[in-house]
Amino acid sequence: MRPEFDYNPPDVPLDILYQDELIIVVNKPAGLLSVPGKLEGRQDCLVSRLQAAHWDTLLVHRLDCDTSGVMIFARTKKAQGFLGQEFEQRRAKKTYVARVAGEIIGEEGHIDLPLCADWPNRPRQMVSHEHGRPAQTDWHVIGRAPGETRVRLFPKTGRSHQLRVHMLELGHPILGDPIYASGKAADYPRLMLHAETLGLHHPGSGQWVDFTAPCPF
């Protein structure tokens, strides 16, 4: 998100998809920070809203402010550590839905472009074969409309802005992206990117569990 953006978080109730004594799974709305921002006026966020309702809520991972969808939180330190390893060791599986500018040629593909921070233009990220960290994304077309394509994205790594930069590099920026889209592609009410599913091992049972938040666009 651009440093100068006006933060007007949505006034909506918590959308809890699942909860038990160890985890809380939530559908994050677009426009709400996952954690408090550094600047004044950006304290309202998903983790603080959850902690107001469930004091034991602990952060595990994040979604960009502009992105909606599935997020999981822990309720004990042990569960937090376990879930953190699910993400760090890439055992957690995530899928996203995005609407992107232009009509993509082909039905599926793989993007392998290393990413790093574009320091003079933070929070922008950029492709850098010299300084970037490995980043891979698979994509699959699920719908087409005049001037745009709907895709399902499968990140194999978890770099900052990975899906947004990878689709930009493919020549098809995500619609409504305030950082990477321009012209008509930027003129949408929100970033058209949604974390649709999250699958991982439950910190209590060790069994595989899947959670889904229906795409709102």
N, C-alpha and C positions, 0 to 999 in steps of 0.2 A: 504494500500500500504506500502511496506517495506520502512523504513526511508531512506535507501541508494539508492532508485531507481533513475534512470536518468529520469528527467522530460522532455519529448519531445512532447509537446502538438500538436495535429494534426492541420495542416494549412488548414482548411476547412471553407467555408462560413457558416453563421448562418442558421440553418434549422428551421424556424419559422412555427409552425403548425397552430397557430391561434393568433390573437391579436385584442384587442379593447381598449377602453379608460381606462379600469381597469386592464386588465391582458395581459400577453404575455405567450404563451405556446410554448416550444421549444423542439426539439429532440436533446438531448445532445450527442455528439460523445464520444466513449470510449477513454480514455487517456487524457481527459481534466478535470481539477479540477472544481468543482462547484463554489468554493470561493478561494481567494488567499491562498497559502500555507504559513507557518510560515518561512520557510527557503528561503535563497536567490535564485533567479531564478525561483520562483514559483508564480509570480504575475499574469501571464496570466491565465485566467480562464473564465468560461462561464458568470458569472455575470459582469465581467469587459468588456468582448466583447459586451454583450448586452447593458451595460450603454454607451458604445461608440456610439452605434447606436440609443439608446433610453435612454436619460439621466435620466428618471424617474423610471428606473427599480429597483425593491426592492426584496430582497431575501425572500423566503417563506420556502423552504425546500432544501434538498441536495440529490445528488446521489454520491456514491463513484466514485473516479476518473476513475476506470477501468470499471464502468458500463455505458451503453448507455441508451438512452430512454427519456420518457416524463418527463419534468420538467415545473412547472408553476411559474411565477413571477408576482408580483403585480406592479401596477403603481401609487398607492396612499397609504398613510399610513392606511387609513380606510380599503381598500381592503386587505392590508397586514395583518392587525389584523384579519379580517374576515377569510381569507384563513388559517392563522395560527391556528385558532380555529377548522377549518375543519380537520386539521391533528391532533391537540392535542386531540380533542374529538373523534377521530377515525371515523369521518363521511366520510372522503376521502377514496375511494376504489382504490386499486392499484393491477395490475397483472403484473407479470414478466414472461419471458421465459428464460429457462436455459438449457444448455446441460451439463449433469453430467456424471461422470465416472461410468462405470459399468452398468449392466442391473438390474433396480429396480424390485423387486418382488411385484406384485400387481399393481393396476391401480390408486389408490389414497390413501391419508392418511393425518393424522394430527400430527404435531410435537408441543409438549408443553414442552420446555426446557428453564429455566431462564438463562439469559446471563449477564455477566459483563466483564469489561476490564481485560485482562491478563497483569497486570501492568509491570512485568519485561520484557515482550515481546510486548510492545505496537508497532503498533496499533492493535495487535491481541486481539480478544475477546474470551471468553470461557464460557462453561456451568458451572454454580455454583448454586447448590440448596440452599447453605447457603447465598451467597452474591448477586446472580443474580436478575435482574428485570424480571418480567414475559415476556415471548416471545412465540408467537404462529404463526405457519405457516401451511397452508393447501397446499397440492400438488396434482397434477393430471397429469398422463402420457399422452402426446400428440403424442409421436413418439418413435420408437426404431431403433437402428442401432447396428451393432456388437461392443460390448464393451462400449456402451454409451446409455443414455436415454435422450429424450427431455421431459421436464416437464414445466407445467405452475404452477407458485407459487403465492399464495394468502397470503401475510403477514397480520396478524390480529393486529400486533403491529409494531412499527417502531424502533427497537433497531439497534445499529450500527453493521454492518456485519451480521445481523440476518439470512438472507437467506444463506449466505456463510457458517456460522457455523452450522446452522441446517442441511444443506445437507451433510456437513462433518460428523456430528454426526449420520446421517442416513447411513453412509458408502459410500456415493456417492458425493465426492467433485465436485464443479463446475469446468469444464474444463478450463484451462488457468488461474486459480487463483494463483497469485504470492505469496500469503500468506499461503493458506490452502491446496493447491494441491501439490503433489510431484510426481516425476518420470515422466512417460509419460503423466499423467493427467495435469501436469504443462506446457507441451511443446506445447503451442498453441499461436497464435499471439496476443490474447487478452483474457480477462475474458469473458466467454460465458454466460453473464448475461445481460438481456435487460429489461428495464421498458417499457412494451408494452402498458398498458392503465392506465389512471388516470381519475377517476370520482369524482366530488364534486359539491357543490352548487356554482353558480356564485355569486360573491360578490355584483353585481348590482341588478340582477333580483331575486336572490334566487332560481332560477330554477336549476335543476340538469343538468350538462353538462358532456360529455365524450370526451376524447381525446385519440388518438391512434397513435403510431409510429411503423411502420412495423419492425419486427425483421430482423436485417441485417445478421443473420447467420442461 
